[in-house]
Amino acid sequence: MATTLQELLGIELPIIQAPMAGVQNSALAIAVSNAGGLGSLPCAMLDVEAIRQEITTIKLHSSKPTNVNFFCHTPPRENIEKEACWRKELTPFYQELGVDPLAITPGAGRAPYSQQAAEVLAELKPEVVSFHFGLPEPELLAYTKGFGAKILASATTVAEALWLEERGVDAIIAQGIEAGGHRGHFLSDDLSQQMGTSTLVPQIVARVEVPVIAAGGIASAEGVAEAMKLGAAGVQLGTAYLLCPEATTSPIHRAALKSDSAQHTVITNVFTGRPARGIVNRLIQELGPINSAAPQFPLAASAIAPLRAKAESQGSGDFSPLWAGQNIVGCHEVSAGELTRRLAGL
Ligand SMILES: Cc1cc2nc3c(=O)[nH]c(=O)nc-3n(C[C@H](O)[C@H](O)[C@H](O)COP(=O)(O)O)c2cc1C
């Protein structure tokens, strides 16, 4: 039986670059994997053909293990009344920015893991597959394990960790409340159940047999060492990689991360309909952070998209999701390989 996360996943360093849909592609994953960590490819916003291309690119540029990541949400049901209510909330912004709400079309959504995606993976055989928002249906999970992928999944509570272990995951990502991006919760929507990383990790470690990966607010080699002292077998960091040249983080997002406003992040549902942590901006201040009119994930995003596009064209991030965790001190404009080695204390 494998004794360390490195042995389990075939990596040299216990550092996982968090998959981050919308701000990275294969380039970041390749850089981290080649540095000895586990690079990750977020697939939630990619169609099956793009998934195939990106994994093929990774295989061309790295012979090291890589993680491919998927969301496991229940696809939403279109709700005309809810959508109308959401657009009503946004009307003053449409008027101010000169956006015609009738011209809004459903934008690029976020699709859950599917049999079609799994078939591409079965062909290309990524070494690791990770899931956010729970797990796929048992048959699809069994199919994925069947081609030899190691399975990781996020837990935000002890109950979720036990649920994941019971269903056979190989390691659990303990996502603390500090983490940037979407919360991975899936058993309860009650955000008051969510804990900080240093509270959550030892509680999960005490209850499960599989390795636990700490995520949320880790930003330095010291932070990595602390997580390991709490019993983590490895760490997963997202925010720290956002300024790396290999990430596709937009100039507006990069500027926000480098400004004082990055000191204030909040968990909000206004961008997608699901709680996620990002830097406070105008949309959050005026409609959030949690707004009951926001349609089910990921439908809330379509009505925001034209506001975001218009504002960004004027150099403003007022309507952009500026995803970031609470701890931005690890964000440096250094190559992802260099950052990975630094985090490992090398
Ligand atoms: C910009 C951004 C996008 C993210 N997108 C994803 C994603 O697509 N899939 C996923 O499993 N986690 C995603 N996450 C969450 C990370 O997996 C991880 O929990 C988090 O980054 C850890 O906290 P940290 O940001 O403080 O390092 C995202 C995080 C950020 C900052």
The ligand as an SDF file (V2000), in Angstrom:
LIG
                    3D

 31 33  0  0  0  0  0  0  0  0999 V2000
   -9.5620   31.3400   -9.6750 C   0  0  0  0  0  0  0  0  0  0  0  0
   -9.9400   30.0270   -9.0300 C   0  0  0  0  0  0  0  0  0  0  0  0
  -10.6570   29.0910   -9.7730 C   0  0  0  0  0  0  0  0  0  0  0  0
  -10.9580   27.8340   -9.2100 C   0  0  0  0  0  0  0  0  0  0  0  0
  -11.5770   26.8850   -9.9850 N   0  0  0  0  0  0  0  0  0  0  0  0
  -11.6850   25.6110   -9.5230 C   0  0  0  0  0  0  0  0  0  0  0  0
  -12.0750   24.5590  -10.3950 C   0  0  0  0  0  0  0  0  0  0  0  0
  -12.3200   24.7440  -11.5920 O   0  0  0  0  0  0  0  0  0  0  0  0
  -12.1520   23.3070   -9.8670 N   0  0  0  0  0  0  0  0  0  0  0  0
  -11.8460   23.0390   -8.5550 C   0  0  0  0  0  0  0  0  0  0  0  0
  -11.9150   21.8890   -8.1410 O   0  0  0  0  0  0  0  0  0  0  0  0
  -11.4600   24.0230   -7.7170 N   0  0  0  0  0  0  0  0  0  0  0  0
  -11.3650   25.2980   -8.1730 C   0  0  0  0  0  0  0  0  0  0  0  0
  -10.9080   26.2900   -7.3310 N   0  0  0  0  0  0  0  0  0  0  0  0
  -10.6800   25.9910   -5.9040 C   0  0  0  0  0  0  0  0  0  0  0  0
   -9.3360   25.3000   -5.6890 C   0  0  0  0  0  0  0  0  0  0  0  0
   -9.4320   23.9390   -6.0450 O   0  0  0  0  0  0  0  0  0  0  0  0
   -8.8410   25.3280   -4.2240 C   0  0  0  0  0  0  0  0  0  0  0  0
   -9.8100   24.8100   -3.3610 O   0  0  0  0  0  0  0  0  0  0  0  0
   -8.4350   26.7010   -3.7420 C   0  0  0  0  0  0  0  0  0  0  0  0
   -7.7720   27.4390   -4.7380 O   0  0  0  0  0  0  0  0  0  0  0  0
   -7.5120   26.5740   -2.5100 C   0  0  0  0  0  0  0  0  0  0  0  0
   -7.4170   27.7710   -1.8220 O   0  0  0  0  0  0  0  0  0  0  0  0
   -6.3840   28.9710   -2.1830 P   0  0  0  0  0  0  0  0  0  0  0  0
   -7.0020   29.6250   -3.3940 O   0  0  0  0  0  0  0  0  0  0  0  0
   -6.4020   29.8200   -0.9720 O   0  0  0  0  0  0  0  0  0  0  0  0
   -5.0590   28.3530   -2.4920 O   0  0  0  0  0  0  0  0  0  0  0  0
  -10.5940   27.5510   -7.8580 C   0  0  0  0  0  0  0  0  0  0  0  0
   -9.8940   28.5190   -7.1360 C   0  0  0  0  0  0  0  0  0  0  0  0
   -9.5450   29.7400   -7.6940 C   0  0  0  0  0  0  0  0  0  0  0  0
   -8.7560   30.7340   -6.8810 C   0  0  0  0  0  0  0  0  0  0  0  0
  1  2  1  0
  2  3  1  0
  2 30  2  0
  3  4  2  0
  4  5  1  0
  4 28  1  0
  5  6  2  0
  6  7  1  0
  6 13  1  0
  7  8  2  0
  7  9  1  0
  9 10  1  0
 10 11  2  0
 10 12  1  0
 12 13  2  0
 13 14  1  0
 14 15  1  0
 14 28  1  0
 15 16  1  0
 16 17  1  0
 16 18  1  0
 18 19  1  0
 18 20  1  0
 20 21  1  0
 20 22  1  0
 22 23  1  0
 23 24  1  0
 24 25  2  0
 24 26  1  0
 24 27  1  0
 28 29  2  0
 29 30  1  0
 30 31  1  0
M  END
$$$$
